[in-house]
């Protein structure tokens, strides 16, 4: 019996929506006879479970809409509805019916003899009001200090995917100084506005004195009326809604007073509402109890470019708009992509904007690598969108398109972000077949930054005489990973230049005549394989005798220019000759200093000349099978 009772209670003022669409089809209706009082007649009786739960029935067959007002702040629609009356009192219940000839209403008085506290002891009531133990009610405010407290999305979704406000973004606009108190007794609602409210431009005509807000849209002087009430209803799908009586509302006013509860806990409430002035819009507010300080959010799972999907841990992309994402075997390991594993992107059908997104470990640096590229295997030709965002919402997003021209074949897309400032954007989103809402299964791989490459020549490497190169003091300039240019093994996106100044002041000097000189500038970063334990910056002179081969010295080099099918290569030769990392060589890592002359060949990944700045990216395969690479980014002095 208790389960039945609570099931009925949850349908407080149940909105029984019409499931058919015939009402809205264009037909040539003739005006019918005016409705009579008999059309609005209704009967009622207490339910078998509880005298405070009343079942109402309208026998009229000529009405196509039947709206009920239970006189307790809640409403319903349909021929057979249930009203819940937890509190003792007299209630005027009104039924309004609509026929082809007009509308008519009737009212009956319902007497509830006793208050039933059990009907008020519900999770939604207790979290919203504080329950019976909090007779003064519970006051909620907009969660202004955290990003995402206010947002916009399509009414076909339940997420603010179009826009979310940054922390305190709407300060001074009439939104953050409002308070909303829900009291359990008599379902009382108190709205304190501090003299002004924030509203959509389409609603300014309802508020005398409305003026443009300094944070967009409008604000207006407003004091809410007394004797406001709230109610909670539930639809057939189990969605719950808060409705505020005439004159009251929550947050940004868009012409509605009913709010879907997206989530509700003791200390947080997310609500969604529609917009009478903008069809297809859905607005979101996140509220917290007055005086509550939310704990800091956990850091988001992040991704570091490049992304190749080969690791044991899948890069943390999230799907939106119904999109799903997983890492799978390459469906067609051929052409430009013979990777074993790739990302699978099954596009959702909630909108053409459905896609995937991920936070980045650090903001993207566009000082040299101004392009973003990735490989795609698509079932259709069309446009792809690559979007840059700022996690805290403090910068406007940047969107760049590229064309997918091949079907069921791997193709590389390039997105040019040369006009975008570096160090700003720490989130990426990807959209495929952007102009259509047809779903589809897509595969992606090798997401990375790249540069508008120039051809590295011997002249560029030596400067025509002698040119000194150093490690670039930035994230991604020194590391080891599964693919060329990656540092996902170590240091995984960290900038280590501040921790190893003795490494980043080393000079690698290429001179005409094949002369290569390494100058440590007095100190080196010593590691155990060099006889330095623990690893640290040490004076070059303190290296052991056998490790001196890795100190400053002169060697030789050769340069192999790129061809149409092969990249350029730099080979350094000598006892202990190296670039950037002493232990790395082709096919392995030294466990101790070498005693004989040998060569190390580095593949040139890119060379960029941007004004007076030159950037050279190189890599060496230490596995011998293409599974592990040390990669370095050098800049010219």
C-alpha positions as CSV (number, residue, x, y, z in Angstrom):
1,X,0.0,0.0,0.0
2,X,2.8,2.4,0.8
3,X,4.4,1.9,-2.6
4,X,1.0,2.6,-4.3
5,X,0.6,5.7,-2.2
6,X,4.0,7.1,-3.1
7,X,3.5,6.3,-6.7
8,X,0.3,8.4,-6.6
9,X,2.0,11.2,-4.6
10,X,4.7,11.5,-7.2
11,X,2.1,12.5,-9.8
12,X,1.1,15.6,-7.9
13,X,-0.9,17.6,-10.4
14,X,0.0,15.0,-13.1
15,X,0.1,16.7,-16.5
16,X,-1.5,14.3,-18.9
17,X,-0.4,15.6,-22.3
18,X,-2.2,14.8,-25.5
19,X,-0.2,12.3,-27.4
20,X,-1.7,12.8,-30.8
21,X,-0.8,15.6,-33.2
22,X,-4.2,15.7,-35.0
23,X,-5.1,18.9,-33.1
24,X,-2.4,20.8,-34.9
25,X,-2.9,19.6,-38.4
26,X,-4.3,22.1,-40.8
27,X,-8.0,21.2,-41.3
28,X,-11.0,23.2,-42.4
29,X,-13.0,23.1,-39.1
30,X,-16.4,24.6,-38.9
31,X,-17.3,26.5,-35.8
32,X,-19.4,24.3,-33.6
33,X,-22.2,25.1,-31.1
34,X,-21.1,26.9,-28.0
35,X,-20.3,24.5,-25.1
36,X,-22.8,24.2,-22.3
37,X,-22.4,23.9,-18.5
38,X,-22.9,20.1,-18.9
39,X,-19.7,20.0,-21.0
40,X,-17.7,21.2,-18.0
41,X,-19.4,19.0,-15.4
42,X,-17.1,16.7,-13.4
43,X,-17.3,14.2,-10.5
44,X,-14.8,13.4,-7.9
45,X,-14.1,10.9,-5.1
46,X,-11.3,10.1,-2.7
47,X,-9.0,7.4,-3.8
48,X,-9.0,4.0,-2.1
49,X,-5.5,4.7,-0.8
50,X,-5.9,8.1,0.9
51,X,-8.7,10.6,1.5
52,X,-6.3,13.4,0.6
53,X,-5.8,12.0,-2.9
54,X,-8.8,12.8,-5.0
55,X,-9.7,11.3,-8.4
56,X,-11.5,13.7,-10.8
57,X,-13.4,12.6,-13.9
58,X,-14.9,14.7,-16.7
59,X,-17.4,12.6,-18.8
60,X,-17.7,15.2,-21.6
61,X,-17.1,13.7,-25.0
62,X,-17.3,16.9,-27.0
63,X,-14.2,18.7,-25.5
64,X,-10.8,18.3,-27.0
65,X,-8.9,20.0,-24.2
66,X,-9.7,19.7,-20.5
67,X,-7.6,21.8,-18.1
68,X,-7.8,21.4,-14.3
69,X,-6.9,23.9,-11.6
70,X,-6.9,22.2,-8.2
71,X,-6.8,25.5,-6.3
72,X,-3.6,24.3,-4.4
73,X,-1.1,25.6,-6.9
74,X,-1.1,22.5,-9.1
75,X,-2.8,21.8,-12.4
76,X,-3.5,18.9,-14.7
77,X,-4.9,18.1,-18.1
78,X,-7.1,15.2,-19.3
79,X,-10.4,13.4,-18.7
80,X,-9.3,11.5,-15.6
81,X,-6.8,13.1,-13.3
82,X,-5.6,12.9,-9.8
83,X,-5.2,15.8,-7.3
84,X,-3.1,15.5,-4.2
85,X,-4.1,17.7,-1.2
86,X,-1.7,17.2,1.7
87,X,-3.0,20.1,3.7
88,X,-6.3,20.5,5.5
89,X,-8.5,23.2,4.0
90,X,-11.0,24.2,1.4
91,X,-10.0,24.2,-2.3
92,X,-11.8,25.6,-5.3
93,X,-11.3,23.1,-8.2
94,X,-12.0,24.5,-11.6
95,X,-12.3,22.5,-14.9
96,X,-12.1,24.4,-18.2
97,X,-13.0,22.6,-21.4
98,X,-12.5,23.6,-25.0
99,X,-14.7,22.5,-27.8
100,X,-15.0,23.5,-31.4
101,X,-17.4,26.2,-30.4
102,X,-15.4,27.7,-27.5
103,X,-14.7,27.1,-23.9
104,X,-16.6,26.8,-20.6
105,X,-15.6,26.4,-17.0
106,X,-17.1,25.0,-13.8
107,X,-16.0,25.1,-10.2
108,X,-16.6,22.8,-7.2
109,X,-15.4,23.1,-3.6
110,X,-13.4,20.3,-2.1
111,X,-13.1,20.0,1.6
112,X,-10.0,18.3,3.0
113,X,-10.6,17.3,6.6
114,X,-7.1,16.6,7.9
115,X,-3.5,17.4,7.0
116,X,-1.6,14.2,6.0
117,X,2.1,14.9,6.7
118,X,3.1,11.7,4.8
119,X,2.1,13.3,1.6
120,X,4.7,16.0,2.2
121,X,7.6,13.7,3.2
122,X,8.9,13.3,-0.3
123,X,12.4,13.5,-1.6
124,X,11.7,16.3,-4.0
125,X,9.8,18.3,-1.4
126,X,12.5,17.8,1.3
127,X,15.4,18.7,-0.9
128,X,13.5,21.7,-2.3
129,X,12.2,23.1,1.0
130,X,14.2,21.5,3.7
131,X,11.1,19.5,4.8
132,X,9.1,19.6,8.0
133,X,12.2,20.2,10.0
134,X,12.7,23.6,8.3
135,X,9.4,25.5,8.7
136,X,11.1,28.8,7.4
137,X,11.8,27.0,4.1
138,X,15.0,26.8,2.0
139,X,16.5,29.7,0.0
140,X,18.2,29.0,-3.3
141,X,20.4,31.4,-5.3
142,X,22.1,31.2,-8.7
143,X,25.5,29.4,-8.4
144,X,27.3,32.3,-9.9
145,X,30.8,31.6,-8.8
146,X,31.1,28.4,-10.9
147,X,31.1,28.2,-14.7
148,X,28.0,26.6,-16.3
149,X,25.4,28.1,-13.9
150,X,23.5,29.6,-16.9
151,X,23.3,28.3,-20.4
152,X,21.4,27.7,-23.6
153,X,20.7,24.7,-25.8
154,X,18.1,23.4,-28.3
155,X,14.8,22.3,-26.9
156,X,15.5,18.8,-28.4
157,X,18.3,18.2,-25.9
158,X,18.7,18.4,-22.1
159,X,22.1,20.1,-22.1
160,X,23.2,23.7,-22.7
161,X,25.4,22.7,-25.7
162,X,25.1,26.1,-27.4
163,X,26.3,28.3,-24.6
164,X,27.4,28.2,-20.9
165,X,28.2,31.2,-18.8
166,X,31.6,31.6,-17.2
167,X,32.0,32.2,-13.5
168,X,30.3,35.5,-12.5
169,X,29.9,36.4,-16.2
170,X,26.5,38.0,-15.6
171,X,27.5,40.1,-12.6
172,X,25.6,43.4,-12.4
173,X,22.8,42.2,-14.7
174,X,20.1,41.6,-12.1
175,X,20.5,37.8,-12.0
176,X,22.8,37.1,-9.1
177,X,21.1,39.2,-6.4
178,X,17.8,37.3,-6.5
179,X,16.8,34.7,-3.9
180,X,14.1,32.0,-4.2
181,X,12.6,30.5,-1.0
182,X,10.5,27.3,-1.1
183,X,8.4,26.8,2.0
184,X,6.6,23.4,2.6
185,X,3.7,24.8,4.5
186,X,1.0,25.9,2.1
187,X,3.6,25.5,-0.8
188,X,4.6,29.1,-0.2
189,X,7.2,30.7,-2.6
190,X,9.1,33.9,-1.8
191,X,11.0,35.7,-4.5
192,X,13.4,38.5,-3.4
193,X,14.7,40.5,-6.3
194,X,16.7,43.2,-4.6
195,X,14.8,45.6,-6.8
196,X,15.7,44.3,-10.3
197,X,15.5,41.2,-12.5
198,X,17.2,39.8,-15.6
199,X,15.1,39.1,-18.6
200,X,15.1,38.1,-22.3
201,X,14.6,40.9,-24.8
202,X,11.4,39.4,-26.0
203,X,9.9,40.0,-22.5
204,X,10.9,43.6,-21.9
205,X,7.4,44.8,-22.8
206,X,6.1,43.1,-19.7
207,X,8.3,45.1,-17.4
208,X,7.9,48.9,-17.3
209,X,11.3,50.6,-17.1
210,X,13.2,47.8,-18.7
211,X,16.6,48.9,-20.0
212,X,19.6,47.2,-21.7
213,X,21.6,45.2,-19.3
214,X,25.4,45.7,-19.1
215,X,25.9,42.0,-19.6
216,X,23.5,41.6,-22.5
217,X,19.7,41.3,-22.9
218,X,17.6,43.4,-20.4
219,X,17.1,44.2,-16.8
220,X,14.1,45.8,-15.2
221,X,13.0,47.1,-11.8
222,X,10.7,44.5,-10.2
223,X,9.4,43.5,-6.8
224,X,7.6,40.2,-6.7
225,X,4.1,40.0,-5.3
226,X,3.3,38.3,-2.0
227,X,1.4,35.1,-1.6
228,X,3.2,33.3,-4.4
229,X,3.1,29.5,-4.5
230,X,5.0,26.6,-6.0
231,X,4.0,23.2,-7.1
232,X,5.7,20.1,-8.5
233,X,4.2,18.0,-11.3
234,X,5.3,14.9,-13.1
235,X,4.7,13.9,-16.7
236,X,4.1,10.4,-18.1
237,X,7.8,9.9,-18.7
238,X,8.7,10.7,-15.1
239,X,10.1,14.2,-15.7
240,X,9.4,16.5,-12.8
241,X,8.5,20.2,-13.1
242,X,8.4,23.1,-10.8
243,X,5.7,25.7,-11.5
244,X,5.6,29.1,-9.9
245,X,2.3,31.0,-9.6
246,X,1.7,34.2,-11.6
247,X,4.1,37.0,-10.9
248,X,7.0,34.8,-9.8
249,X,9.7,33.1,-11.7
250,X,13.3,31.7,-11.3
251,X,16.4,33.4,-12.8
252,X,16.4,34.7,-16.3
253,X,12.8,35.4,-17.4
254,X,11.8,34.0,-20.8
255,X,8.1,34.2,-20.4
256,X,7.6,30.9,-18.6
257,X,7.1,29.9,-15.0
258,X,7.5,26.2,-15.3
259,X,10.9,24.6,-15.0
260,X,11.9,21.0,-15.6
261,X,14.1,19.6,-12.8
262,X,17.2,18.1,-14.6
263,X,18.8,17.2,-11.3
264,X,18.1,18.0,-7.6
265,X,20.3,17.2,-4.6
266,X,20.5,18.6,-1.1
267,X,23.0,21.3,-2.3
268,X,22.4,21.7,-6.0
269,X,19.5,22.1,-8.4
270,X,19.7,22.2,-12.2
271,X,16.5,23.4,-14.0
272,X,15.5,23.8,-17.6
273,X,12.9,26.1,-19.1
274,X,11.7,27.0,-22.6
275,X,11.4,30.4,-24.2
276,X,8.1,32.0,-25.4
277,X,10.0,34.5,-27.6
278,X,12.4,32.1,-29.2
279,X,11.0,28.8,-30.5
280,X,13.4,25.9,-30.1
281,X,15.4,27.4,-27.2
282,X,15.9,25.8,-23.8
283,X,17.6,27.7,-21.0
284,X,19.4,26.3,-18.0
285,X,20.1,27.5,-14.4
286,X,22.1,25.9,-11.7
287,X,21.2,27.0,-8.1
288,X,22.6,26.3,-4.7
289,X,21.3,26.9,-1.2
290,X,22.1,30.4,0.1
291,X,25.3,30.4,2.1
292,X,26.5,27.0,0.7
293,X,30.0,26.9,-0.8
294,X,30.4,24.1,-3.3
295,X,33.5,22.0,-3.1
296,X,36.0,22.6,-5.9
297,X,35.2,20.5,-8.9
298,X,37.6,17.5,-9.7
299,X,40.0,18.2,-12.5
300,X,38.6,17.0,-15.8
301,X,40.1,14.0,-17.6
302,X,42.5,15.6,-20.1
303,X,44.1,14.7,-23.4
304,X,47.5,15.7,-24.8
305,X,48.1,16.1,-28.5
306,X,49.1,14.2,-30.5
307,X,46.4,11.5,-30.0
308,X,46.9,8.2,-31.8
309,X,44.5,5.8,-29.9
310,X,47.2,3.1,-29.6
311,X,47.7,3.2,-25.8
312,X,46.1,1.0,-23.2
313,X,44.0,3.9,-21.9
314,X,41.5,5.4,-24.3
315,X,41.8,9.2,-24.7
316,X,39.0,10.7,-22.7
317,X,36.6,12.0,-25.4
318,X,33.0,12.6,-24.5
319,X,30.1,12.3,-27.0
320,X,27.3,14.9,-27.1
321,X,24.1,15.1,-29.2
322,X,23.7,11.4,-28.9
323,X,27.2,10.6,-30.2
324,X,29.1,7.6,-28.8
325,X,32.9,7.1,-28.9
326,X,35.2,4.1,-28.3
327,X,38.6,2.9,-29.4
328,X,38.5,-0.1,-31.9
329,X,40.6,-1.9,-34.4
330,X,41.3,-0.1,-37.6
331,X,38.5,-1.1,-40.0
332,X,40.8,-0.5,-43.0
333,X,44.5,-0.5,-42.2
334,X,45.6,0.7,-45.6
335,X,46.6,3.8,-47.5
336,X,47.8,6.7,-45.3
337,X,46.7,4.9,-42.1
338,X,48.0,1.5,-41.2
339,X,47.6,2.0,-37.4
340,X,46.2,-0.9,-35.4
341,X,43.8,1.1,-33.3
342,X,41.6,4.2,-34.1
343,X,38.8,6.2,-32.6
344,X,35.2,5.2,-33.5
345,X,32.7,8.0,-33.6
346,X,29.0,7.1,-34.1
347,X,27.3,10.4,-34.7
348,X,24.1,11.0,-32.8
349,X,20.9,12.3,-34.4
350,X,19.9,15.0,-31.9
351,X,21.2,17.6,-34.3
352,X,23.8,18.2,-37.0
353,X,26.0,19.6,-34.3
354,X,26.4,16.2,-32.6
355,X,30.1,15.3,-32.0
356,X,32.8,14.6,-29.5
357,X,35.0,16.7,-27.2
358,X,37.8,16.6,-24.7
359,X,39.6,18.8,-22.3
360,X,43.3,19.3,-22.9
361,X,46.1,19.0,-20.4
362,X,47.4,22.5,-21.3
363,X,46.3,25.3,-23.6
364,X,47.4,24.9,-27.2
365,X,50.5,26.7,-28.3
366,X,50.1,28.1,-31.9
367,X,53.5,30.0,-32.0
368,X,54.9,27.6,-34.6
369,X,52.4,24.7,-35.0
370,X,49.5,26.6,-36.4
371,X,47.7,23.7,-38.0
372,X,45.6,20.9,-36.5
373,X,45.4,17.7,-38.6
374,X,43.7,14.3,-38.2
375,X,42.9,11.3,-40.3
376,X,39.2,10.4,-41.0
377,X,37.5,7.4,-42.5
378,X,34.0,8.7,-43.5
379,X,30.9,7.0,-45.0
380,X,30.0,10.4,-46.7
381,X,31.6,13.4,-48.2
382,X,30.9,16.7,-46.5
383,X,32.2,19.3,-44.1
384,X,34.1,18.7,-40.9
385,X,34.3,21.3,-38.1
386,X,37.1,21.6,-35.6
387,X,36.2,23.8,-32.6
388,X,38.5,25.3,-29.9
389,X,37.1,26.3,-26.6
390,X,38.2,27.7,-23.2
391,X,37.1,25.4,-20.3
392,X,36.3,28.3,-18.0
393,X,34.3,30.1,-20.8
394,X,36.6,33.2,-20.7
395,X,37.3,33.2,-24.4
396,X,35.0,33.0,-27.4
397,X,35.2,29.7,-29.2
398,X,37.0,29.4,-32.6
399,X,35.6,27.3,-35.4
400,X,37.4,26.1,-38.6
401,X,36.0,23.9,-41.3
402,X,37.6,21.4,-43.7
403,X,36.2,19.3,-46.5
404,X,35.9,15.5,-46.4
405,X,36.3,14.5,-50.1
406,X,36.9,10.7,-49.9
407,X,34.3,8.1,-48.9
408,X,35.3,4.8,-47.1
409,X,39.0,5.7,-47.5
410,X,41.4,7.3,-45.0
411,X,41.9,11.0,-45.7
412,X,43.9,13.6,-43.8
413,X,42.1,16.9,-42.9
414,X,43.9,20.1,-42.1
415,X,42.5,23.0,-40.0
416,X,44.3,26.3,-40.1
417,X,44.5,28.2,-36.7
418,X,47.3,30.6,-37.7
419,X,45.2,33.6,-36.6
420,X,44.5,32.1,-33.1
421,X,46.4,33.3,-30.1
422,X,48.4,30.6,-28.3
423,X,48.1,29.7,-24.6
424,X,44.3,30.3,-24.6
425,X,42.3,27.2,-25.7
426,X,42.3,24.1,-23.6
427,X,39.3,22.1,-25.0
428,X,38.7,20.7,-28.5
429,X,35.5,19.5,-30.1
430,X,35.1,17.6,-33.4
431,X,32.1,17.5,-35.7
432,X,31.8,15.3,-38.8
433,X,29.2,15.6,-41.6
434,X,28.4,18.9,-39.9
435,X,25.7,20.1,-42.4
436,X,23.5,17.0,-42.0
437,X,21.7,15.2,-39.2
438,X,21.9,11.6,-40.7
439,X,24.0,9.9,-38.0
440,X,26.7,7.6,-39.4
441,X,29.8,5.8,-38.2
442,X,33.2,7.6,-38.6
443,X,36.7,6.7,-37.7
444,X,39.4,9.1,-36.6
445,X,43.1,8.9,-35.9
446,X,46.4,10.8,-35.4
447,X,45.0,14.1,-34.1
448,X,48.0,16.4,-33.9
449,X,49.4,19.9,-34.3
450,X,51.5,20.6,-37.3
451,X,53.2,23.5,-38.9
452,X,53.2,25.1,-42.3
453,X,56.3,23.2,-43.2
454,X,59.2,24.6,-45.2
455,X,62.0,22.4,-46.7
456,X,64.9,22.0,-44.5
457,X,68.1,22.5,-46.4
458,X,71.8,22.2,-45.5
459,X,71.9,26.0,-45.8
460,X,69.0,26.4,-43.3
461,X,70.6,23.9,-40.9
462,X,74.0,25.6,-40.9
463,X,73.0,29.1,-41.7
464,X,75.6,29.1,-44.5
465,X,78.4,29.0,-42.0
466,X,77.5,28.0,-38.4
467,X,74.1,27.9,-36.7
468,X,73.4,27.1,-33.1
469,X,70.2,25.3,-32.0
470,X,68.7,24.8,-28.6
471,X,65.7,22.9,-27.1
472,X,62.6,25.0,-27.2
473,X,61.6,25.9,-23.6
474,X,58.0,24.7,-23.9
475,X,55.8,21.7,-23.4
476,X,56.2,19.0,-26.0
477,X,59.8,19.9,-26.9
478,X,61.5,16.9,-25.1
479,X,59.8,13.6,-24.6
480,X,59.2,10.0,-25.4
481,X,56.0,8.4,-26.8
482,X,54.4,5.7,-28.9
483,X,54.5,7.8,-32.1
484,X,56.8,10.3,-33.7
485,X,56.4,13.7,-32.0
486,X,54.5,12.3,-29.0
487,X,55.5,12.6,-25.3
488,X,52.6,10.5,-23.9
489,X,55.0,8.2,-22.1
490,X,56.9,11.1,-20.5
491,X,56.5,13.9,-19.6
492,X,53.0,13.7,-21.0
493,X,52.4,17.4,-21.8
494,X,54.5,18.9,-19.0
495,X,56.9,21.7,-19.6
496,X,60.2,20.5,-18.0
497,X,62.3,23.5,-19.1
498,X,62.1,25.1,-15.6
499,X,63.2,21.9,-13.9
500,X,66.2,21.2,-16.2
501,X,67.8,24.6,-17.1
502,X,71.1,22.8,-17.7
503,X,69.5,20.9,-20.5
504,X,67.7,23.8,-22.2
505,X,70.9,25.9,-22.3
506,X,72.8,23.3,-24.3
507,X,73.8,24.2,-27.9
508,X,73.8,22.0,-30.9
509,X,75.9,23.7,-33.6
510,X,76.0,22.7,-37.2
511,X,78.8,24.1,-39.4
512,X,79.6,24.0,-43.1
513,X,82.0,21.2,-44.0
514,X,80.1,18.6,-41.9
515,X,81.3,19.8,-38.5
516,X,79.0,19.3,-35.6
517,X,79.7,20.8,-32.2
518,X,78.0,20.2,-28.9
519,X,78.4,22.9,-26.2
520,X,77.0,22.2,-22.8
521,X,77.8,25.7,-21.6
522,X,79.4,24.4,-18.4
523,X,76.7,22.1,-17.0
524,X,74.7,19.0,-18.0
525,X,71.7,17.1,-16.8
526,X,73.3,14.0,-15.4
527,X,71.4,10.7,-15.0
528,X,72.3,7.3,-13.5
529,X,73.5,5.9,-16.9
530,X,76.0,8.8,-16.9
531,X,77.1,8.0,-13.4
532,X,75.0,10.7,-11.8
533,X,72.6,9.4,-9.2
534,X,70.1,10.9,-8.4
535,X,69.6,12.7,-11.7
536,X,70.3,16.4,-11.4
537,X,72.0,19.4,-13.1
538,X,75.8,19.0,-12.4
539,X,78.9,20.8,-13.5
540,X,80.2,19.3,-16.8
541,X,83.6,19.0,-15.2
542,X,82.3,16.6,-12.5
543,X,81.3,13.9,-15.1
544,X,83.4,10.7,-14.7
545,X,86.2,10.1,-17.2
546,X,84.2,7.6,-19.3
547,X,81.1,9.9,-19.3
548,X,83.2,12.9,-20.6
549,X,82.4,11.6,-24.2
550,X,78.9,13.1,-23.5
551,X,80.3,16.4,-22.6
552,X,81.1,19.3,-24.9
553,X,83.0,18.3,-28.0
554,X,83.3,18.3,-31.8
555,X,82.0,15.6,-34.1
556,X,80.8,15.3,-37.6
557,X,77.4,15.3,-39.3
558,X,75.7,14.6,-42.6
559,X,72.4,15.8,-43.9
560,X,70.0,13.9,-46.2
561,X,67.4,16.2,-47.8
562,X,63.8,15.2,-48.2
563,X,62.5,13.6,-51.3
564,X,59.0,13.2,-52.7
565,X,58.6,10.0,-50.6
566,X,61.2,10.3,-47.8
567,X,61.7,12.9,-45.0
568,X,65.0,14.6,-44.4
569,X,67.5,13.1,-42.0
570,X,70.3,14.4,-39.8
571,X,73.1,12.0,-38.8
572,X,75.7,12.9,-36.1
573,X,78.9,10.7,-35.9
574,X,81.5,10.5,-33.2
575,X,82.2,8.8,-29.8
576,X,79.2,10.0,-27.8
577,X,77.7,12.2,-30.5
578,X,74.1,13.0,-29.9
579,X,71.4,15.7,-30.1
580,X,69.4,16.6,-27.0
581,X,69.6,13.2,-25.2
582,X,72.9,11.3,-24.8
583,X,71.4,7.8,-24.3
584,X,69.0,7.7,-27.3
585,X,70.2,6.0,-30.5
586,X,68.6,4.1,-33.4
587,X,67.1,0.9,-31.9
588,X,67.9,1.4,-28.2
589,X,69.2,3.4,-25.3
590,X,72.8,3.4,-23.8
591,X,73.1,1.9,-20.4
592,X,76.6,3.3,-20.1
593,X,78.9,5.8,-22.1
594,X,80.1,4.4,-25.4
595,X,83.8,3.8,-26.0
596,X,83.8,3.7,-29.8
597,X,82.7,6.0,-32.6
598,X,79.1,5.5,-33.8
599,X,76.3,7.4,-35.5
600,X,72.8,8.4,-34.6
601,X,70.3,9.4,-37.3
602,X,67.4,11.7,-36.6
603,X,64.3,12.0,-38.8
604,X,63.2,15.5,-39.5
605,X,59.5,15.8,-38.6
606,X,59.1,19.5,-39.6
607,X,61.0,22.7,-40.2
608,X,59.3,26.0,-39.8
609,X,60.7,29.5,-40.5
610,X,58.5,32.2,-39.2
611,X,60.2,35.6,-39.6
612,X,63.4,35.3,-37.6
613,X,62.2,32.3,-35.7
614,X,63.2,28.8,-36.9
615,X,61.8,25.6,-35.4
616,X,63.1,22.1,-36.1
617,X,61.4,19.0,-34.9
618,X,63.3,15.7,-35.0
619,X,62.7,12.1,-33.7
620,X,64.7,8.9,-33.2
621,X,63.1,5.4,-33.1
622,X,64.7,3.7,-30.0
623,X,62.6,0.5,-30.4
624,X,63.7,-0.5,-33.8
625,X,60.1,-1.5,-34.7
626,X,58.3,1.9,-34.7
627,X,56.8,1.6,-31.3
628,X,58.8,4.0,-29.2
629,X,60.3,7.4,-30.2
630,X,62.2,10.2,-28.5
631,X,61.3,13.5,-30.1
632,X,62.8,16.9,-29.7
633,X,61.9,20.5,-30.8
634,X,64.8,22.8,-31.4
635,X,64.9,26.5,-32.1
636,X,67.7,28.5,-33.8
637,X,69.7,31.0,-31.9
